Amino acid sequence: AQSVTQLGSHVSVSEGALVLLRCNYSSSVPPYLFWYVQYPNQGLQLLLKYTTGATLVKGINGFEAEFKKSETSFHLTKPSAHMSDAAEYFCAVSTMNRDDKIIFGKGTRLHILP
Amino acid sequence: EPEVTQTPSHQVTQMGQEVILRCVPISNHLYFYWYRQILGQKVEFLVSFYNNEISEKSEIFDDQFSVERPDGSNFTLKIRSTKLEDSAMYFCASSAETSGGGTGELFFGEGSRLTVL
């Protein structure tokens, strides 16, 4: 079975500072990994995903994540935080099985300090 | 850009009443899902649906829940007799079949907020 652990339910960074949101996964088979963002009162939007190939994945809004198999991690980073980045971020995992669901982590709320 | 649409955006109901939440997935997608998010908690998988039948369901998806694709475009979630603990945001999602099988990107709707009084 797959699972996702997100370290830190709340993370605060100053505007312009590095954003680092941590995600570790557990999967018995090679995973697909995702980061979704949820802005207040909105649905879930895909930021980026890793399936195969290059382990450093670039997404929208300047975010990127690196798949590290040895560490079973898929941390999300952004070099310089912007006020508009304030949102809830969910790491998610799936397997390569057809029509398999994705499993979400508990989410990390990112606060941007002026 | 194609999107998943959900109605209603917010529904308030009395405990014990039946509720139907509606979703229109992206037209060429083949896999459909319902997730829920209780306020302040994680997004939880409820059920997946493919080829007109349930593929997988979680322990949350008990006999009070059912899903249907009645007309080839809508995908509905029915809660037969709502309980207070069913209050949550319900997200519909759909995905296309990838060439190699497996789950690609799930496209989510904006959610239907259910409040059970």
Interface residues (C-beta under 8 A of the other chain):
Chain A: Y32 F34 Y36 Q42 G43 L44 Q45 L46 K49 T51 F90 S94 T95 M96 N97 R98 D99 D100 K101 I102 I103 F104 G105 K106 G107
Chain B: Y31 Y33 Y35 Q41 K42 V43 E44 F45 S48 Y50 S55 E56 F91 A93 E97 G100 G101 G102 T103 G104 E105 L106 F107 F108 G109 E110 G111
